Amino acid sequence: MKLLFIEWEDSCQGRGWEPTENFCHTRSMRCFSVGWKVAESKDSITLAPHVSEKNHPTAFFQCCGVMTIPKRAIVRKTAITSAPEKLMTD
């Protein structure tokens, strides 16, 4: 599996009912995610920040905290190469 750092653009919202003049300074939000790439399609990349060991004798390989990020929102994607080798291989 590949370990990735992804910088991406997301929408954001206000705090509820607010005067419309407050919105002249709003903008989208820059987000940062790190995780193991568990899936990829032509439109998105799915990361999991937590994964189990692959060869556990009584449990299946599993992950938690999964986030799917649309590729059109990705600003920068960087592979992280200093992770344990046994997790870096498919």
CYANA upper distance limits for C-alpha pairs under 8 A (distance plus 0.5 A):
  1 MET  CA     36 TRP  CA      6.83
  1 MET  CA     37 LYS  CA      6.75
  1 MET  CA     38 VAL  CA      7.66
  1 MET  CA     87 LEU  CA      6.81
  1 MET  CA     88 MET  CA      5.41
  1 MET  CA     89 THR  CA      5.90
  1 MET  CA     90 ASP  CA      5.43
  2 LYS  CA     36 TRP  CA      6.13
  2 LYS  CA     37 LYS  CA      6.02
  2 LYS  CA     79 ALA  CA      7.49
  2 LYS  CA     80 ILE  CA      8.14
  2 LYS  CA     88 MET  CA      6.29
  2 LYS  CA     89 THR  CA      8.21
  3 LEU  CA     34 VAL  CA      7.84
  3 LEU  CA     35 GLY  CA      6.10
  3 LEU  CA     36 TRP  CA      4.93
  3 LEU  CA     37 LYS  CA      6.73
  3 LEU  CA     79 ALA  CA      6.48
  3 LEU  CA     80 ILE  CA      5.84
  3 LEU  CA     81 THR  CA      7.69
  3 LEU  CA     83 ALA  CA      8.09
  3 LEU  CA     88 MET  CA      7.73
  4 LEU  CA     34 VAL  CA      6.11
  4 LEU  CA     35 GLY  CA      6.10
  4 LEU  CA     36 TRP  CA      6.74
  4 LEU  CA     37 LYS  CA      7.32
  4 LEU  CA     47 LEU  CA      8.43
  4 LEU  CA     77 LYS  CA      7.35
  4 LEU  CA     78 THR  CA      6.18
  4 LEU  CA     79 ALA  CA      5.10
  4 LEU  CA     80 ILE  CA      5.98
  5 PHE  CA     32 PHE  CA      7.69
  5 PHE  CA     33 SER  CA      6.27
  5 PHE  CA     34 VAL  CA      4.98
  5 PHE  CA     35 GLY  CA      7.36
  5 PHE  CA     77 LYS  CA      6.39
  5 PHE  CA     78 THR  CA      5.63
  5 PHE  CA     79 ALA  CA      6.82
  5 PHE  CA     80 ILE  CA      7.28
  6 ILE  CA     32 PHE  CA      6.23
  6 ILE  CA     33 SER  CA      5.69
  6 ILE  CA     34 VAL  CA      6.82
  6 ILE  CA     74 ILE  CA      7.43
  6 ILE  CA     75 VAL  CA      8.17
  6 ILE  CA     76 ARG  CA      6.37
  6 ILE  CA     77 LYS  CA      5.07
  6 ILE  CA     78 THR  CA      6.90
  7 GLU  CA     30 ARG  CA      7.53
  7 GLU  CA     31 CYS  CA      6.26
  7 GLU  CA     32 PHE  CA      5.10
  7 GLU  CA     33 SER  CA      7.04
  7 GLU  CA     74 ILE  CA      6.58
  7 GLU  CA     75 VAL  CA      6.02
  7 GLU  CA     76 ARG  CA      5.59
  7 GLU  CA     77 LYS  CA      6.90
  8 TRP  CA     30 ARG  CA      6.31
  8 TRP  CA     31 CYS  CA      5.73
  8 TRP  CA     32 PHE  CA      6.84
  8 TRP  CA     69 ILE  CA      8.44
  8 TRP  CA     73 ALA  CA      5.87
  8 TRP  CA     74 ILE  CA      4.75
  8 TRP  CA     75 VAL  CA      5.54
  8 TRP  CA     76 ARG  CA      7.40
  9 GLU  CA     28 SER  CA      7.18
  9 GLU  CA     29 MET  CA      6.29
  9 GLU  CA     30 ARG  CA      5.26
  9 GLU  CA     31 CYS  CA      6.56
  9 GLU  CA     73 ALA  CA      5.66
  9 GLU  CA     74 ILE  CA      6.93
  9 GLU  CA     75 VAL  CA      7.34
 10 ASP  CA     28 SER  CA      6.37
 10 ASP  CA     29 MET  CA      5.71
 10 ASP  CA     30 ARG  CA      6.78
 10 ASP  CA     31 CYS  CA      7.26
 10 ASP  CA     73 ALA  CA      7.45
 11 SER  CA     28 SER  CA      5.49
 11 SER  CA     29 MET  CA      6.55
 12 CYS  CA     27 ARG  CA      8.26
 12 CYS  CA     28 SER  CA      6.36
 12 CYS  CA     29 MET  CA      6.73
 14 GLY  CA     18 GLU  CA      8.15
 18 GLU  CA     22 ASN  CA      7.44
 19 PRO  CA     23 PHE  CA      8.41
 20 THR  CA     24 CYS  CA      8.41
 22 ASN  CA     26 THR  CA      8.33
 34 VAL  CA     47 LEU  CA      7.85
 34 VAL  CA     49 PRO  CA      6.85
 35 GLY  CA     47 LEU  CA      5.43
 35 GLY  CA     48 ALA  CA      5.40
 35 GLY  CA     49 PRO  CA      4.60
 35 GLY  CA     50 HIS  CA      7.84
 36 TRP  CA     47 LEU  CA      5.67
 36 TRP  CA     48 ALA  CA      5.60
 36 TRP  CA     49 PRO  CA      6.54
 36 TRP  CA     50 HIS  CA      8.23
 36 TRP  CA     51 VAL  CA      8.25
 37 LYS  CA     45 ILE  CA      7.50
 37 LYS  CA     46 THR  CA      6.28
 37 LYS  CA     47 LEU  CA      5.10
 37 LYS  CA     48 ALA  CA      7.07
 38 VAL  CA     46 THR  CA      6.26
 38 VAL  CA     47 LEU  CA      6.24
 38 VAL  CA     48 ALA  CA      7.06
 39 ALA  CA     45 ILE  CA      6.53
 39 ALA  CA     46 THR  CA      5.51
 39 ALA  CA     47 LEU  CA      7.75
 40 GLU  CA     44 SER  CA      6.29
 40 GLU  CA     45 ILE  CA      4.94
 40 GLU  CA     46 THR  CA      6.54
 41 SER  CA     45 ILE  CA      7.00
 42 LYS  CA     71 LYS  CA      8.44
 43 ASP  CA     70 PRO  CA      6.41
 43 ASP  CA     71 LYS  CA      5.97
 43 ASP  CA     72 ARG  CA      7.94
 44 SER  CA     68 THR  CA      6.99
 44 SER  CA     69 ILE  CA      6.00
 44 SER  CA     70 PRO  CA      4.81
 44 SER  CA     71 LYS  CA      5.31
 45 ILE  CA     68 THR  CA      6.19
 45 ILE  CA     69 ILE  CA      5.95
 45 ILE  CA     70 PRO  CA      7.11
 45 ILE  CA     71 LYS  CA      7.17
 46 THR  CA     66 VAL  CA      7.27
 46 THR  CA     67 MET  CA      6.07
 46 THR  CA     68 THR  CA      4.66
 46 THR  CA     69 ILE  CA      6.73
 47 LEU  CA     66 VAL  CA      6.13
 47 LEU  CA     67 MET  CA      5.83
 47 LEU  CA     68 THR  CA      6.87
 48 ALA  CA     63 CYS  CA      6.64
 48 ALA  CA     64 CYS  CA      6.55
 48 ALA  CA     65 GLY  CA      6.18
 48 ALA  CA     66 VAL  CA      4.92
 48 ALA  CA     67 MET  CA      6.95
 49 PRO  CA     63 CYS  CA      8.25
 49 PRO  CA     64 CYS  CA      7.40
 49 PRO  CA     65 GLY  CA      6.64
 49 PRO  CA     66 VAL  CA      7.47
 50 HIS  CA     63 CYS  CA      6.00
 50 HIS  CA     64 CYS  CA      5.78
 50 HIS  CA     65 GLY  CA      7.11
 51 VAL  CA     61 PHE  CA      8.08
 51 VAL  CA     62 GLN  CA      6.36
 51 VAL  CA     63 CYS  CA      4.76
 51 VAL  CA     64 CYS  CA      7.05
 52 SER  CA     61 PHE  CA      6.35
 52 SER  CA     62 GLN  CA      6.01
 52 SER  CA     63 CYS  CA      6.75
 53 GLU  CA     61 PHE  CA      6.87
 54 LYS  CA     60 PHE  CA      7.75
 54 LYS  CA     61 PHE  CA      5.47
 55 ASN  CA     60 PHE  CA      8.28
 55 ASN  CA     61 PHE  CA      7.83
 56 HIS  CA     60 PHE  CA      7.42
 56 HIS  CA     61 PHE  CA      8.11
 69 ILE  CA     73 ALA  CA      7.65
 69 ILE  CA     74 ILE  CA      7.99
 70 PRO  CA     74 ILE  CA      7.46
 83 ALA  CA     87 LEU  CA      7.72
 83 ALA  CA     88 MET  CA      7.32
 84 PRO  CA     88 MET  CA      7.09
 85 GLU  CA     89 THR  CA      7.20
